[in-house]
Structures are given as structure tokens and as C-alpha cells.
Amino acid sequence: MSSIIRRIVLLVSCCFFIASCGNSQTNEQSTNSPENKAQLLKTFTAGRVCDSLNINGVGSPAYAIYLPDNYTPGKKFPCMYFFDAHARVALPLRRYHEIANRLGMILVGCYSSRNGIPWQGNHDAILQVMDFIQHSYNVDSSRIYVGGFSGGSRVAASLAAELNFVSGVVGCAAGYSAGGSMLTRKFSWFGIAGDYDFNLSEMKQLDGQMEQKGYQHQLLALSGYHDWPSAEDYSMAMLWLRFVEMKNKIVKVDTAFVNELHEQYSKRIAQNKKANDDVKVYQLLKGEISLFAGLLNTAPEQAELTKIEQSPAIAAIVTDSKYASQELQLQNEYKQRAMTFDEKGLKSMVDELKSKAKKAPTPGEKQMYQRVLNYMNLIFYLASDGSIKQGREADAAKFLNVFTYTDPKNPDVNYLKAVQAAGKNDFQTVIKELKNAEQLGYNQPETIMFNQVFAPFLSNPEMVALLKTLKAKQQ
């Protein structure tokens, strides 16, 4: 047990999640001419998501793309690249294409982006896709952005820290693996995470470090868990990036978009006031003042911020910053304890965390313990997966039992049971558990397709139908 947990600790702490995006070599001459760009426009219709595309028509699928309705080969367009932790490359394109269409933005996803692929060796594949897109489509090189979810968010931040042509990041559900203290290159950063996301504390720390270093930044904490945000929430991030462009005089000021973003801030501040969430109100006010300063009158917002800073509410804000550091310490402590526990001990640890969350005297502390529990649930998932892959049936059963005990309605439990059954060539159990997972909200067909243990079953009509259903759930 100890060796499995130690491997997981190393994976969670150190591993970058990255995509292998095809092996074909880019041929600039084949794509860079106006004639060929026009041909691409005919092949990939503007206004819809085009999936499973490869580089220069050869090799494995490398990317998906969304071209806005007004796309034309004779004009330059901003572009955002997406990285997903579970290879759901088309999911963010389908979910966010409406705001991208309004902003006239190209969206690109790396088709094989998924957890568990080391950064080293795949870095060049990402750059290859970026280079291909740059020469195949009319991308404005001064307006290139990256976004991602979970491990994909770490990938996005790492690329922005390295590549001079990346102007900004929208990071969802994870921060920057190297830590904000290691950042040297300036870029704009908009972070989004749920209140119960186990990575929220690290994102708060990153947000604070960016504040100290003078970055243009905003952290949007939402009611929710570890997932891609809704289209409405992500639209605020996209509008925020557009406003930064206006502020930096890269594009002309568009009053309609400015007013829309201002209304987004006002609405969210009002909602959090009603919920008595002083921490979120404070974060939003600080971000709004920093963003709009010099372009709009922020005197009312500044007066409101000063009022909070001079009121008892500031105590909750100071305490919240302490929770972030305490939470990361708790995560490490519980990981270490899990190394020595049997199934009964692990379940007792889960009960302990549930009890602490239930008895917590403040909402912030309650959320902290719930996030630690969610983090341990991730550890149990990874331990189950690792044990199954290593053929350690006793350990796999133990960790799956604890995973189920902690979060019985998590569809990943059924997915792992399907993996177990696939290793035993038991297709009936495979399809049963995957269907159960789908009923509980599972929507990761790419994870199934990339897992070699399912390869013998992918052509089965029942599996084909299920994968189609899962793909549709990403819409």
C-alpha cells in the first residue's frame, strides 16, 4: 500500500498533464498560401466545431477547431488553445463557442490532451500544433491565449510562462505547478474554481502571488466542484481578456463589451452580498478596480472596498487567506496518514473529515475540510487505478471500496470497475458499469478510447452506441 500511495503523491505533486498531438511534420508551404487557407475554410465550415482533424491530412487526429461566423482568410483573428485533463478536446469548444463567436475568436483543442502524459517529450507536439494552426489559419499573433481544466490548466500556465507570444491564460480548477513565486514573464491570468474544488487553495495562493508581482489577474470563485465552468461563467473570462486588449490598446474600445463586463461584475458582487460572502465580494471589487482603473470611474467600487476594509468583515478575509495555507498542509498530512492505513483505517479517516466539515464553526472552515475530503477522494481514485493497472486485486478492492464509501455517486467508481472487468475480458460487466457511469453523469468518451484495456471492445455495437451517447453529453 505504501508504495502505491507514494507513487500517487509524486504524481499529484509533480506531474504535468499534457497532450500528444500527432506526429506529422508541419509543412508551411502546403498551408500558408491564401488559396490553401481558403480551401481550409471550405472544408471546415465557420460557425461549427470541427473535430478529429489531423495535420496536413495525415497521421492521428491532432486537434479540433471552431471558426467564428465572420471568419475569412483575409482577416486576422484572436485564438485560444484548450487543454483538458481527460482528452475532452471538443468539450470546451462546444461549450464556449457562442461567446467566442461574438468576440470573433478561433478556438482550438489538442485532441489527445489527457492526464498522465509527462511534460517532457510532448512539449514539442504542442508547439507543432500551434505552429500548424498559425500557418494554416489567419491567427493574430499578438492575441494568442491558452486555457485548460485541472492538469490542462497547469499546462496552459506553463506555456504562458514560457512562450512570449501567449498573451493570457484562463485557468480552470488548477494553478501553476512551479508556483507563482517562479513566474517571471508577464501575462494576463483569469482563474476559475468552485468552492469545493480541492485545487481552490492553490489558486488563491497563485492569485495572491500575482498580485504581489503586478500581474493583471482575477480569481472567480464559484459555487461548485472540480469541473469546467458553465458557458456563462467562462464568458466573463473571455470578456475580461478582451477588455485587457482594449486597455493595452491592442483593439479599439467596444462600449457594448465594456458595459457587459461591468454588468457581470456588478451582478456577481450583488449575488455574493446577498449570500453574505464578504471574501468573494472583496476579491471581485479588487479585481474590478484594478482592471477598470484609468478607463472607467471606479470611485463607487473603491468606496465600497474601503468600507469593507474598515469593517469587521475584513477579519473573514484575513482568515480566508490563512485557510489556503492550512488546507495545503492538511492535504499533505492526510496523504501521509493514508500510507499506513488499511481499509478500516481509511474509512475512519473519511469519517473524521466528514465530521470536521459538519462541525466547523464557519462556512469557510466547513468548505476547507470538504475540499480536503475531495482531495483525498482523488487520492483514492488514483490508488484504485494504479492498483488495477498493476494487477494488485486486493489493493484495488480496498481503494475502490473506500472511494465508493467516500463518494458513492461518483461515476469514476463505475469507470474503474469497467477497467477492472476489461482486464478480465468481461465485456458484459464493462458495458454495464460504463452505462451506470453514464447515468451518473460520466462524459469522457476520449478516456475510454485512449485506454488500451478497452481496445478489444471499441468496435462492439453497444460500445459504439455508448461512446456516441457520451460524446453528445459534452454538448
Protein Blocks (a to p, Z undefined) as FASTA:
>chain_A
ZZmmmmmmmmmmmmccdddebjadcdfklmmpmklmmmmmmmmcghiacehiaeehiajd
fbdcdddfklcfkbccdddddddfklpamlmmmmmmmmmmmnopacdddfklcehiafbh
plmmmmmmmmmmmmmpccdfklcccddehjlmmmmmmmmmmmmklmbdcdehiacfnopk
lpmbdcdddddddfklcklmmmmmmmmmmmmnopacdddddedddddddfklmmmmmmmm
mmmmmmnomaccdfklmmmmmmmmmmmmmmmmmnopaklmmmmmmmmmmmmgojaccklm
mmmmmmmmmmmklmmmmmmmmmmmmmmmmmmmmmmmmmmpcfklmmmmmmmmmmmmmmpm
bfklmmmmmmmmmmmmmmmmmmmmmmmmnopaklmmmmmmmmmmmmmmlmklmmmmmmmm
mmnopaklmmmmmmmmmmnopacfklmmmmmklmmmmmpmklmmmmmmmmmmmZZ
